[in-house]
Amino acid sequence: MASLTPLTEPGVASAEYGVVLLDGPDGIAAAMTPACAEETGRRLIEAAAIAAGQDAAPPPE
């Protein structure tokens, strides 16, 4: 996996014309169907719970 700097500012979700929009820092943006947004939300919550229990330091190379 590539080395990424994690974002610390949460994105803002909104809905327009039946599409879910996600705007984040640094110009990050996504448009999703409602079903896609629901599943993405579930997956984010699950991954956040796992990550919260992990060591924040990257493994040595």
Phi, psi and omega in degrees: 000140179291152178283122181237145173270120183291143176286147178245351179256124182290155176281169179243124179260142176213169179231134177217126175053040177079011179239137176268129180247137177237119178246129180235181179293160176060031176078010178291131180210148176212145174241132185223154170291161177304318180296318178296317180296319178299313181292320177299317178300315178300316182293322177296316180297317179297315181293323178296320179296319179293313182297325181298335180266003182258161174290133183284343182283138177290153179293151178294148180270000000 
